[in-house]
Amino acid sequence: MYVCICNAVTDREIRAAHELGADTTDAIADCLGAGTGCGRCREAVSDCLATCQISSASREFEVEAA
């Protein structure tokens, strides 16, 4: 799904950038351009990153528990 219409950035691209270390909205803006146009998507980018961080923490917990 498109998160940033101005720069055609999808949630998949944000997840991939997060896996490569982009863990803030500013980092996503720097590497993908999301939030650098009109700025209305910055909250959606932040929400997407929060979901990524929860997923990452969950995966880490599963690995430690195994």
C-alpha positions in Angstrom: 0.0 0.0 0.0 1.2 3.5 -0.8 2.1 5.4 2.4 3.6 8.4 0.6 1.8 9.4 -2.5 4.1 12.4 -3.4 7.1 10.1 -3.7 5.3 6.8 -4.4 6.7 5.0 -1.3 5.0 1.8 -0.1 4.8 0.1 3.2 6.9 -2.7 1.8 9.7 -0.3 1.0 9.5 1.2 4.4 9.7 -2.3 6.0 12.7 -3.2 3.8 14.5 0.1 4.7 13.8 -0.6 8.4 15.4 -4.1 8.1 18.5 -2.3 6.7 18.6 0.0 9.7 16.4 3.0 8.9 14.5 3.2 12.2 13.2 6.8 12.3 11.0 8.9 10.1 13.9 11.1 9.3 16.0 8.1 8.2 13.1 6.9 6.0 12.8 10.4 4.6 16.6 10.4 3.8 16.7 7.0 2.1 13.2 6.8 0.5 12.0 10.4 0.3 8.8 9.6 2.2 7.5 12.7 4.0 9.6 15.1 2.1 6.8 16.3 -0.2 3.7 17.7 1.4 4.5 16.0 4.7 1.0 14.6 5.3 2.3 11.0 5.4 4.8 11.5 8.2 2.4 10.1 10.8 1.6 7.1 8.6 5.4 6.5 8.1 5.8 6.7 11.9 3.0 4.2 12.4 4.5 1.9 9.8 7.9 2.1 11.6 6.2 1.3 15.0 4.7 -1.8 13.4 8.1 -2.8 12.1 9.7 -2.3 15.5 7.0 -4.4 17.2 7.4 -7.2 14.6 11.2 -7.1 15.0 10.9 -7.3 18.8 8.5 -10.2 18.5 10.8 -12.1 16.2 13.7 -11.5 18.6 11.7 -12.8 21.5 10.7 -16.0 19.6 14.4 -16.7 18.7 15.5 -16.2 22.3 12.7 -18.4 23.6 13.6 -21.3 21.3 
